Amino acid sequence: MRPMNPSAKASVKVLFALTLVHFTGDFYSSFTTPLFPLFVDKLGLSLTEVGIVAGVNRILAFIVQPFAGYMADRYPTRGYILTGLLMTVIFIPLSGMAVGFWSLLIVIAAGSVGSSMFHPSVTGMVPLYSGRNAGFAMSIFNTGGTLAFGIGPLFITWYATRFGLSAMPYTMLIGLVSAIYLFAVVPVPQSEGMRSLGFIGSIRESLGSAWRAVVLIWLVMVLRAVVGQSFMTFMPVFYVQKGFSVVSAGVLFSLFTIAGTVSGLTAGHLADRIGFKKIFLVTHGLMGPALLLLLYLDGVWVYFGVVLAGIFVLATMPLGVALAQQLAPKGRSMVASLMMGFAFGLGGIVSPLVGKMADLYSIQSTLTVMSLLPLLSLPLIVAFPRDR
């Protein structure tokens, strides 16, 4: 199928397929974090080891995406998309059979590498098939991932509690059925013509004269990722320690991400009409207060707090990609991997440090400090270029 030009109508069929790739891969990627309480109980993990597993997961799933994006542009083939998806579908469920810290780390690492392979290509293809509404189309695509991170924890905490961690490999069947359909529908990625420039040259060509603005957006995305990854990693363990069941902690995790799904769609729709900068300022200004409120709520009010926090933490996740792609349209896949992959990966790097701080000072005290970080992003957002 030929890509659409910016003035044409969106290709719903292709956008659905790309979103399904995103949903399927992230559905399996979402299994790890909500199961940390069970892994801690079964394998005797410390919070530092939880942080290491979470950090490796995020680093390999995200921080290597720029290189994966470069290779996908150098050799435009569906192989990166489909092979990466299959690796995630197969290896993540094998974590249920882990017998210790190292075997858990190895299978999570393999599944994370698979995630890094398909993300740049499919994200870079979205603008080609989105018609005039790039922000909204990217939000829909992002919904595939955030919705997966909402539904996946609900499914896997119920499944693992009902059937046990050792039964997790049977969940591969869902992803394999999806992969069969996607093999027939997903189009071949379009090369962006940078295969002869080398890796560094591709980055330079991708960013062009917009590199200063892209760096500002990237820094904001890194800060958002650090805060979001810290809360998403340790929130299930925190609430199990407070007396919630593993399934209830999974529900809280899902509510957080589902709220972010809805806010991401809303933010994308509004950004196309009133501008990206205003949305960034409002959401990042309210992110810290919402997270602080969440940490100190009790009882059923926690469910309200987790929804409110998810709204502000995840609203701008697709907008950073869409805005950067508008500023640097030559390198859609590379820019997407920098905004979504490299930024997320750097956010994951701090997970072992956050875990160590939680071992020393408690999870609540550590996350209280993390909730203040969004304030640092506000001066950077003020320096964003004026919306077109």
Protein Blocks (a to p, Z undefined) as FASTA:
>chain_A
ZZddfkbccdfklmmmmmmmmmmmmmmmmmmmmmmmmmmmmnopafklmmmmmmmmmmmm
mmmmmmmmmmmmmmgcfklmmmmmmmmmmmmmmmmmpcbfklmmmmmmmmmmmmmmmmmm
mmmmmmmmnojmlmlmmmmmmmmmmmmmmmmmmmmmmmmmmnopklmmmmmmmmmmmmmm
mmmmmccdddehlmmnojmlmmmmmnmmmlmmmmmmmmmmmmmmmmmmmmmmmmmmmmmm
nopafklmmmmmmmmmmmmmmmmmmmmmmmmmnojklmmmmmmmmmmmmmmmmmmgghjl
lmmmmmmmmmmmmmmmmmmmmmmmmmmmmlmmlmmmmmmmmmmmmmmmmmmmmmmmmmmn
ojklmmmmmmmmmmmmmmmmmmpccdZZ
